[in-house]
Amino acid sequence: MSEVILSVAGLEKSYDDVTAVDGLDFEIEKGECFGLLGPNGAGKSTTLAMLEGMEEPTAGSVRYYGAPLPSDYQTRVGIQFQATALQDFLTPFDNLKLFSSFYDDPIPMDQLIEQFRLKDFLHRDSRRLSGGQRQRLLLALALVHNPEIVFLDEPTTGLDPRSRRDLWDVVSDLKADGRTLILTTHYMEEAEVLCDELVILSHGKTLLQGTPEQLITDAGVSDLDTLFLSLTGETLVKTQEVIE
Amino acid sequence: MSAVGRSLRRMKAVFIARNLEYLRDRASFGWNLVFPVLIVFALAVVFSGPPRALFTITTIASDNLPELVEFPGVETIETDRSKALDRLSRQQTDLVIEAVDGSVNYWVNGNSASGAILELLLTYTETRPLKRGETDGDAIRYVDWVVPGILGMNMMYSALWGVGYVVVRYRQSGYLRRLKATPLTKFEFLSAQVLSRLLVTLTASTIVFVGTNLILDYKMVGSIWLLFLIALMGGLAMITLGLAIACRTESKEFADGLLNAVTFPMLLLSGVWFSLDGSPEWVQMFAQVLPLTHVLEAARAVMLDNAGFTDIAIHLTVLVGFCFVGMGLSIKLFKW
C-alpha cells in the first residue's frame, strides 16, 4: 500500500471577503502525479501555495507524513511558480550556480544541464529565452536540490505545442524517478497524460476526485472537458483548441 | 559546514549574482560613472570665472548691526561664530561682524582684497568702538566646494534607487517569491544587497573622485582614509534607507514616489549645491535629520579644513544610527 505524503483536511483560504479555497479534503500518495484541475479562479494556485508552505491556511491543515509541515519543509520541496522572473542579465548557467549555492548537497550542474537540455542556451541572457527554454530552466532550478516533492503551477501555459510536449517528456521522466509531482493545469490533455489522480475544483470547492479514466468512465462522457461542462456549465480550455 | 558558513555561502552567491546583473547592465553602469563626471566638469566650466563683484558679510548677532550691512551690493548671511569664521577662512564671505554691548567685533581674512575694502568702509561708517580679528586662508573655488556635494548626490541616487527600486522590481516580478522558496533568509538576502550596492557605490565614487581630481585638481587637504570612512558610512546609511523604503512596497510607481520624496529634500536641503548657512533656522534643523547633510558636512570638513576623526565623529555617529535604524526596519518589515 502506498504511503500518504501530504494530507489536506478542511483547507480554507480567504482574502478579505473573498473565499479562494473553501474546505478541501484530499490525500496525495508518495510517488504519484497529483493534478489540481479547474478554470481560472477555481482556487488551484492558492491551494498549491498552501501545499508548498508559501501561504498559511485561514482554516484547516496540510500535513506531511501525518505531521505538521517541518521547519525544513522548503528543502524537501521544489517549486516551479506560474510566473517567475529571474534576475535580469543572468544566464541559465548563472542561475543554476546561484540556486545550487543555496543548498548543501545540490545535484551536479552538468547533470541538470543534461537532464533539462539546457546546453544550447546555457550562456544566453535569461530574458532572451523562449517560453519552453525558460520553463525548462525554471524546472531545473526547482529540482536543483533534489527535492522529494515537486510543485508545478500551470507549467505549460503559454507554450507552443512543441514546447508543451517537450515539457511533458521532462515531467514524465521526473515521474519515472519516483518523485511526487503536484501540478495545476487547465489543459485536459495534459491532465490525462500526466496525472495519476485528479481533483477538479470550482469556486474553491472539490467537484470530483479520482483517476482521469475513472472520472470519465463513471460520468459516461468522452473527456474531462465534457465532464466539467456537464457539472458546472463552464468550459475548460482544451489543449487541442490551443494547439489549433 | 556550520550554519554561519552556509549563511555566508548563500550571501556570497546573491552578492555575486547582483554584481553580475549590475556589471552587465552597461547602460546603468556607464551612467553611474558618466553622470557625476559630466556635472563636475559642467560646473567647473560655468563657475570658472572670477567671483561675482558682490560683498558678502556674515553676521553673528542680528540686533544693532552696523549701517554697512544695508549698503547696496552687500549681501548678508547670519550664522554662528564658528561657521562664520570657517566661511571667512575659505573666503566664502568677505567680513564677519558681531555687535555686542555697544561695540562691534569684526574679522577679516588677511588674504582677501574685498575684506580690506569692507574693513575700510566699516571704520568710516561705524561710530561704536571696533574690535578687529583676523583669519587667513585661501579662497576656495566653487568647484572645490561643490565636488563633495556631487559625489554625495551620486552616492545618494545610486544607493537609494539601486537598492530600493531593484528590490521592488524583484518583488513585482515574483523573483523574491522564488527566493522565499529556498533556504535563503531575509537577513542573508538583504545583507547581500547592501554589500553589493556598497561595493558599486564606493567604486563609482572613487573612480569619479580620482578621475575629476586629476584634471580639476580640487582642494583635498584632509585624510583620504577619513574621507573613505565617510563614504562608507554614508553609503551604508543611504542603502539601508533605500531598503527600508522598499521592504514592503509592491508597486514600482509607489516606490518612485517614495524615493523621490526622500531624495528631493536631500538634494535641496543637504547643501549639495549651495551652503545653508544663511537659511532659516528651521531649515537648518530639518537638514540635520537627512543623512546626506552629515555626509557632506563631514566630507567638506575633511576635504577643505583638514578635519580629524574627532571633528567629524558626531556626523559619523549619526550615520551609524541611520544604518541601524534602516537595517533594523528592513529586516523587521521585509516582505518577500
Interface residues (C-beta under 8 A of the other chain):
Chain A: E52 M54 Q74 T75 V77 I79 F81 A83 T84 A85 L86 Q87 D88 F89 L90 D94 K97 L98 F99 S101 F102 Y103 D104 D125 L141
Chain B: M1 R6 R9 R10 K12 A13 V14 I16 A17 R18 L20 E21 R24 D25 Y170 S173 G174 Y175 R177 R178 K180 A181 T182 P183 L184
